[in-house]
Each structure stands twice: as structure tokens, then as C-alpha cells.
């Protein structure tokens, strides 16, 4: 019987293990010395809440599934019907093709054909490489195969976990100055404002009583060109994310509205090239010329206190 997530490709390097999947070209599991770094799901389960998904050609929501390019109007499938939104792109539930595979690395690819709601052909790849010292390097790229500029946003959707306690016991550290505001019911973006308590988040904020479900920005790019976010437990054990200039946005989600045992079970830490509804607000939306390429690379490494 075929697994809901398709073919499973296992990767190993030192104490790290990862499993990538044919469906969505995604990441099903990442562990260090046997302990999970990310929320995983079973081989015979349908991926919950986009865990480990590749997000393309947009990330987050397109409000009402509608957008315009010049005089052309487009209506996307509403993949989040409860909120009436088009969520997280067009490739998360498709079967991808395995193009490279070694003991510690794998590359998946998919050709996104022109569709009535997105008429630009793209070649999209997701690459995974484990290193025994630095952990996982996860790269997502899009190449415009068409003959006109294409709107593109890229992101990934990992849910970070720490080994002991729960979300209320964990500490999140991110250097961000601004946040995209959104309505409470449908998460429709309404503007950008200063991030409350940004200094406490920069120094490390314990998440007891704290909820996030939004995109932050104003992420400084240090001299080494690497942005960072981390989630740790009371012992300092957890996971760190590192990425560069291609990701000026970071979606944070403390899983407050997920059902059952998933509620506040992890923290989504999602580097992205643009914010939600970029197809309409245009913020940091890439317009790839014919033959042009966009890439987002994120490193995920275990932290030990």
C-alpha cells in the first residue's frame, strides 16, 4: 500500500537523521541523537497542518483566493475553506520527482504547469543535505520557465520542538522589529506595526501565556549575513534556524488553534521570502523574469545546553 506521503527517503549524517517525502517534496522527520528537532508524523499518516511542507509559489494566505496582475484577474482554489483563503501555494500535496539521492542528501523537483489561476510555468526544487556538525541544510528554489515575469514567494513550514516540557516552558529567541497585523477571524493582513516586546524576544522570551500566529520582519542581517531564531527548553536544549538575506520574513505560530494533542505542541518557525497576501499587497514579492531563479536556504541544527 502506498504511504499517504509517498516514497520515503532516509538521510543520515553523524547523530542526525531525516526523512523526506515524495508528496510535497517535504520533510517528515528530523532528529538528533534520537530526539526530535521538529514535529514529525507517521509514515502512514496524512501530514498534519502543513508540517514540513515546501511553500510555493506563495506562502501564507492569498485573501479570498483572488489577485490581479495588470488587467488580468485570477481566482485560486480555496484550500483553507474555513477562512475562505488560498493557503500555502500549489505544490504541498503533489507528487514530486526524486532527482538526486545519497546517504546524507536528497533533491526533489516538480514542474508546475500553467493553470487558470496561476498561468506561469515554474521548475521548483527542494534540496536536503545533512552534515554531522551543522545539521540540516534545506534549500527551496523556483526557476521561471516561461516567457513573461512570474510572481513568486517561497517558504518552508517546520514546527520546532524542544526535548522537555511544552510550549509554555520553552524560550523563543528572534531578533525582529515589526509584525504584520491581521484580523482575528480570517487572518486577513491589515498592515505592519512595531512588534510589541521586541526586546524580550530578542533576548529570549519564555512562551508561557504567549501566542503567535503571524509574520514578523525587521530582521537585522548581521555582518556574517546569517539571521537566527531558536527554541529551547529550560535546560537550553532545542533547535536553531539560520538563513540569509533571501528571507526577510519569519512566520511564527504557537499552534493555539490546532485540534487535540496538536494544540500548543510545537512552534512553527517559517523563514519566508515574502509575507502573507503578497500577491495582493506586493510586499517583498519576487517577480522572476524568464529564466530567473529565486532560492531560500535554511539551516536547522540541534542546540545542547
N, C-alpha and C positions, 0 to 999 in steps of 0.2 A: 504494500500500500504506500502511495506517495505521501510524504510528510506535507502538512499544510504550508510549510516554508520551503519545500522543495529540497534539492540536493544540499547536503551539509558538508562544508569544507572546514576541517580542523587545522589549526595552526599552533605551533609550539616553538618557544624560544626560552631557554632557561626555566624560570618558575612561572612564566606566562603561558596561558592557553586562551585561544579564541576560537569561536565557531562563527563562520559567515554562511549566508544562505542564498540560494538561488532566487527565491522570491524577494524582490525588492533590493537584491544585492546588499543585504543588510547584515548587521552584527547581532547574533543571537546570544552570545555569551562572551564574557571576558573575565578571566580570573588571574590572580597572582598567588602562587603557593596554595592553591585550592580555595582561596577566599574570593567571593565575587567583588569586582570593582563596579559593575553595572548590574541593574536589574535584568535578569535573564528570563527566558521562558522555555518550556519544554519542546523537544523535537516534534512532538505530535500535537502541539497547541497552536492556535492562531495567535499571531503576535498581538499582545495587548497594547493599546494606546500608543501605537507607533514606536514601541520600544526598539531602539537600534536601527531605525529607518533612515534611509537616504531621502532627503527632501529636494525635489527638483521637478519642474523648472521654477517653482516658487516655494517659499517656506512660510509657515503660519497660514493665515486666512486671507482669502480674497472675498471681501464683503459681498454677500448676496450672489457670489459666483460671477459677478459682472465686472467687466473692464472695457476700456476703449483704447484703440491705437489709431490716432487720427480720426477719420470718419468711420472707421470700422468698429462695430460693437460686437462683443463676444460674451457668451454665457457658458460658464464652466459647469460640469456636473457638481451637484451639491453633496459632497462627501461627508459633511457634518450636518445632516438634516435637522437635528435638534436645534441648531443655531442658524440654519439656513445659510451655511458658508461652504466655500470650496476650500478644503483643508490639505495642506502639505504636498501639493504637486500631483504628478500624474504617474509616478513610477514605483511607488511603495508597494503596490500589490501585483506588479507584473513579474514575469519570469525573466531573469537576466541570463546572460551567457558568460560562462567562465572562460576567460581568455588567457590567464596565467595562474600557475599554482606551483608552489614549492613548499618545503616543510614549514617555513615561517612567513609565507606571503601568499596572497591571492589577489587577483584582479577580476572584477565582474564588469560587464558592459551591457548597454542596451541602446538600441536606436529608437528614439522617439519619433514616430512618423507624424506628419502633419495631420491635424484633427480639426474639426469645425470650430472648436473652442480654443485651439492653440495651433495655428497653421504653420509653425516653424519646425523644420526637422533638426533634431539635435542628436549628437552622439554623447552619451553620458557614461562615465566610468566611476567605479568605486574601488579604490585600492587599499589593501590592508597589509601591513608589514610589522611583525613582532621583532623586538630587539631585547635580549636578556637584561640589558641595563636601563634602557629608556622606555620600554613598554611598547604600546601600540601606536603606530602612525597610520591614520585614517585619512585618505585623500579622496575628495569628490571633485569631478571636473565635468564641464559641459563644453562641447565644441559645436559651433553653428555650421551645419552642413548645407544651409540654404543659400538663397541669393538675395536676401534682404535682412536688415538688422532684426534681432530677436530679443525680446525681454526675458531675462534670466535671473533667478535668485537660487542660491544653493544653501543647504544646511544639513545638519545631522541631528538625530534625536536620541541621544543616550540618556538613560536615567542613572545617575550616580548613587552609590550606596556606600556606607561605612560599615565596618565589621561588627560593632557593638552598639546597642541602644537602637533608637529610632530617630526619625526626623527631628523631634523635639530636643534630642540630646546632641545633635550634630551641629557643627560650626561651618558656615559657608563664608568663603573669602573671595571677593571680587572687587576690583577697583573700577567702579562705574560712577558716572556723574549724573546721567539722565535716564529717564524711563519713558516709554511710550504709554500714554494713558489710554484706557479703553473702558467701554460700558461694562457694567457688571453682568448683564444678562447674556448678551451675544458676543462680548469681547470685540466690539467694533472700535477700532482706533479713533481717538478724538484729538490727539495732539501729543506733544512731547513736553515734559516738565523736569525740573530738578528732582533727582532721586532722594526721597526722604531718608535720613540716617545713612547717607552715603559713606560717611567716615567710619561708622561702626562696621559696615560691610567691608570696607577696605581693610580694616584691622582684623576682621573675623567676627562674624555675628552668629551667636547661638540662635537656632531656629525655633526655640520654644515659643509658641504663640505667634509665630511669624508665617505669613502666607505670601507666596509669589505665584503669579500667573501672567507674566508679561515680559516684554523685551526691554533690556537695558542697553545703553550706549554711552558715549563719552568715555570709552575705554582707552586710557592712555597707551601709547605704543612706546615702551621703554627703549633704551639705547640698543638692547640686543634684538629688538624687533619682535619680541615674544610677549603676547598677552597671556595672563594666567587666571585660572579660577580653581578653587579646591574645596573639597568637602571632607571633613574629618570627624572622628568620634572624640570622646573625652580623653582618649589615650594618644591622640594625634595620628591614628591610623586612618587611612582613607584613600583618596584618589585626587590627582591633579590633572587639569586640562591645560594645554598650551597651544596657541595658534597665533597667526600673524596678522598683517595688515589687511588681508582679504576678508577678515571677519570683524567688521566694526559693530556688530550687534550680537547680543547673547540673550537667548530666551531662557528664563528661569521659571520653573513650575514645581511647586511642592506637593502636587498630587492631591490637593484637598478635595476635588470633586470626582476623583476616581472611585469606582464601586468597591465594596467589600474590603478584602485584605490589601488591595492596592492603595487604598486611601492613606496618604502621608507615609508611604512605604519607601520612597526614594525622592530624589531631587533631579528633575531634568535640567541639564546644563548643556545648552544647544548653541554653539557658535554658528553664526549665520552671516551671509553676505548682505542681507537687507532685512528690514523689519516686516511684520505682518502688513498685508494690504499694499505692498509696494507696487503692485500692478496698477493701483489707483493713485496712491499718494506720491509715487515716483521716488521715494527716499532711498538712496543708495542702490536703486535698481540698475543692474548692468544691461546695457544694450550691446549685444555682441554683433559685430559686423560679420559678414560672410567670411568663414574661415577662422574667426576669432575664438579664443579659448578663455574660460574662467575656471579657476581652481581654488578650492578651500582645503587646507590641510590642518589636521588637529592631532596632537599627541596626547595620549592618555597613559598615565603612569601611576603605579601604586605609591602611596606615601606610608612611611613607617615612623611612628612616634619615637 
